[in-house]
């Protein structure tokens, strides 16, 4: 039996944990200022707990649903459920210590994360909790929907967008809830909420496009829509077959092209952000511009998304984009986007 962690606040541990579970999101947290840096860090870790349970291929769908509902009960201020009860329920499903990823380490420390989060002001908790719960509800729905297939099998564009909304559009709204506390005009707030979902959908759609191999081999999930694959004469269970690679690559490219349709709204979202509560333009323009570069690479070599090599932009470009974003104001995002869309940014500087 794994000992349940003591539910004591530990903000330093939470910041360290983000560095291990998501390199890209860690970049965002690192360039935010306080208190937004800690608020986004904690909100993200709560979302990551749910995401880890949803992606756990070794847990039966029925048990995944039970765990997600226990997690939701722990988040619900009107429920008697506790994070310690959720943590105890997870015990039987924890991978062995030697095989435990950073994601699962975050799950084991869920009471610590929750204790740290509940030290935040009421306005922060009110901004974050409903959106995390909406994400959990959506994940639960998808697990139940595909309980008989052993993994998610997205059928069409509409369902893909629905999934991406629950996975990341909710995070866009969560960010907006935090940003619009205080002295923000109704017009500006409305404009942010009108584009917040698209910001999240862009980031998630890019992930769906580039992570096809890992999603299928590690989690038995296929997000490339069955209808789009059928247009190329293949089905979801054969997307990684070598003889289907050229046709499956067309669907990867089609998905990346669909991701591109969210770029304008996502850019508008960043350009309208208030710089309050420790928010910075760099924090959100970095993942945005990295998505632009990833879409460029997906359109150049979509077949790599179907292999173990995957599709990534180079470390040199990541560093160059970070440096540019750290000093750019909101008016420079469009020009940076245009440059990165056509050429790796570090090469454009040569």
N, C-alpha and C positions, 0 to 999 in steps of 0.2 A: 504494500500500500504506500503510495506516494504521500508524503506529509503535506497537508494543505498549507500554502504559504500564509504567513500572518498578514492580515489585511491592514498593513500600515502604509501610509503614504511614502512614496519614494520617487520623487520627480527626477532625480539624477538617473536612476535605473531606467525610467521610461524614455528619457532622451537617448540613453545608450541603446535601448532596445530598438528604437526606430532606425538607428544606423545599421542594425543587422538584418531587418526584415525588408527594407526597401531602399536601395541606393538612391533612386530618383526622388522619393518622398523625403528622404533625409536631406537632400539638397534644398528642398523647400523649407523644411523646418530650420535648417542651419542659417538661412538668410532672412528669416523672419526675425523681428525683434520681440522682446517681451512686452506684454503678456501673451501676444498672439502665438509666439513660437510654442509655448507650453500648451496652450489651448488646442492648437491644431495637432500637436504631437499626441495628446491624450485622446482626442476625438478619433484620430487615425488608428491608434492602438485598439480602441474599442471595436472599430470596424474590422480590424485585422483578426480579432478573435473570432468573429462571426464568419469571416471569409475562410479561415483555416478549417473550421468545422464543415463548411459547405463543400470545400474541395477535398475532404478526407476520403479517399477511395477505399480505405480499409474499414470504414464505418458503414454499416447498413443504412439505407435511406430512412428506415423507420427510426433508427437510433439518432441519425443526424437531425431529423425533425424534432425529436424529443430534446436533444441538447440545445438546438436553436430556440425552442420554446422556453426552456429553462433560462437561457441567457436573456431572452426578452423579458421574462418575469423578473429577473434580477435588475433590469434596467427600468422597469415600470414602477413609478412612484406609488401607484395605487395597488400594487401587488405585495404579497407577503414573501415573495421569492427573494433569495439573497444570492450574492455572487459566490459566497462560500458553498452554497448548495449546488450551484452550477459547477463549480470547480470539483466538488466531490463526484458529481455525475460523470465528469470527464475522465476520472481516474482510470477506469477500465479500458479506455481507448488511447491512452498515451503511448506513443512509440517508446521502445526501450531507450534509456538515457543515452546510449552510445549512438543511436540513430536519430535522436531528437533534433529537429531543425530549430532555427531561431523562431520560426512561426509558432512551433509547439511550446517553446519556452515562454512565449508571450501568453499563450493560453494558460499555462500552468500558473502564471503570475496575474491572472485576471483579477483576483481580489485586491492585489496591490495597485493595479492600474485603476480600479474602481475607487479605492480609497483615496488615491491621489486626485482623481477627477472630481470627486465629491468635495474636495477642499476648495474647488474653484467657486467663484461667485455664482449666485443663483441665476443671473442673466446668462452666464455661459452654459450652465446645465440645461436651462430652458431652450437655448439655441441648438444644443448638440443632441440631446437624448431623443427627441421625436424623430430626427432624421436617421439616427443609428437604428432605432426601432423599425422605421420604415424599410431600411435596408434588410434587416433581419427578417421582417415579414415577407419581403420579396424573395429572399434566398430560400426561405422555408417553402414558399409556393412553388419555386422551380424544382427543389428537391422532391417534393411530393408529386409534381407533374411528371417527372421522369424517374419515378421510383422503380419502374419495371425495366428500365434500360441500363441500369448500372452507371449511368452518367448522363449529363445534359446533352441533348441533341436538338439544337435550335432549328426551327422549321423554315422561317422566312424572315424578311427584313424587319417586319413589324415586331416579331418576337425578339429578334436580336436587339433592337432598340429598347424594348421593354427590359430585357436583361441588363443591358448597359446602363439603363436608368437606375435600376436598383443597385447595381454594383458601384456606380460612380456619379450618376446624375444626382443622387441623394447627397453625395459629398459636396457637389457644387452648391446645393441649397444650404447645406450645413455651414459652409464657408460664408455664404451670403448672410445667413442669420447672425453670424459673429460680426461681420463687417457692418451691418446696418443697425447695430445697437447705437443709441445715442443720436447725435445731431446729423442725421442724413435726410435729405429732402425726400418726400414721397416719390417725386419724379425719378430721382436717381435710384432709389430703392427698387422701384418698379422696373426700371431698365436693367438693373442687375438680376433681379429674379427672372426676367424674360430671357436671359441668356445664360443663367447659371447651369441649367441642365445641359446645355450644349457644350459648355466647357468640360463637364464631366464625361459626356458621351464621347467627345473627341478623344480624350485620354484612354478611355476604356476600349473604344473601337480600334485604336492603334494597337493596344495590347492584344486584342482578339486576332488582329491581322498578323502580328509578328510571332505570336506564341503558339501557333497551330501544333507544332510537333510536341512541345512540352505539355500542352493542354490535353492532347490525346494519350500520350504515352505515360504521363505521370498521374493524370486525374480522370482519364477516360471521358473527357468532355470534348464535344465538337460544337464550336460556335459558328463555323462557316455554315450559312443556311442551307438546309437540304434542297430547297427550291433552286438556289443558285448553282449548287453542285449538279443537280439533275439537268440543268440547262447545258451542262458540259458532258452529260452522259455518265456521271459517276455517283456513287452513294457515299454516305458519311463514314461507313466502315472501311472504305478503301482509299481514303484521302492520302495516305502515306505510301501507297504502293508506287514503286518506281515507274511502272508503265502508265500510271495515272498522273505523274508529276506535272507534266505540261498543262493538262486540263485543270488540275487542282490549283495550279499557280495562277490561272486566270481568275479563279474565285478569290484567291488571296488578294490579287490586284484589285478586283472589284470591291472587296471589303475595304481595302485601303482607300480607294477612290470615294467610297461612301463616307469614310472618316473625314476626308478632305472637305466635305460639304458643311462640316461643323466649324471649320477654321474661322470664318468671318465672325460668327456669333461669339466664339471663344475669345477672339481678339477684342471684340467690342466689350466683352465682360471685363477683361483685364484693364482696358483703357478707361473704364468708368469706375474702377475700384477706388474707394476712399482709402487714404493712407492714415488710418487711425488704428488704435489698439495695438500698435506694433506691426501693422501690415506693411509690406513692401511690394513694389512692382516686380522686382527680381524674383521673389518667391514663386510667382505664378507664371512669369514669362519664361523662366527656365524650362519647366515641363512642357509648356506650350511650344517653345521653339525646338526642343528635342523631339516633340511629336512631328513637327514639320520635317525635320531631318529624317526621322524614321519613315514617314510616308514617302519621302524621296527615295530612300533605299528600297522600300517595298515595291515601288513601281519599277525600279531598276533591276531588282533580283528577287522577285516574289517566290521563286522556287526554293530559296534558302529557308523560308518560313516552314517548309515541309521536311526539313532535315535537322539533325542534331546541332548543326552550326548556327541555325537561327538567323535572324536579321537584327543587327545592332548597328548603331553609328559608332564610330571609333572613339576611343578615349580622348584622343587629341581634339576631336571636334567637340566633345562634351566640355572639356576644359575651356576651349575657345568660346563656346556659347555662354558658359558660366561667367567668364570674364567680361564678355560684352554686355550680358544682361545685368551684371552687378553695377554697371555705371550708366546704363541706358535709362532714359525716362520713357513714359508711356507713349510719347509721340514717335519713338524710334522703333517700336515693335514691328510696324508694317514693313519698314525697310529691311530689318533683320530677317523677317519672314521671307521676303522676296529673295534675298540673297541665299538663305539656307535652302529654300525650295529648289534651287537650281544647282547648287554646288556645296560640298562639305565646307563648313564655315572657316575652318583653319586653312583650307586651300585658297579660299577667297581672299584671305589676308596676305597671302604670299605675293 
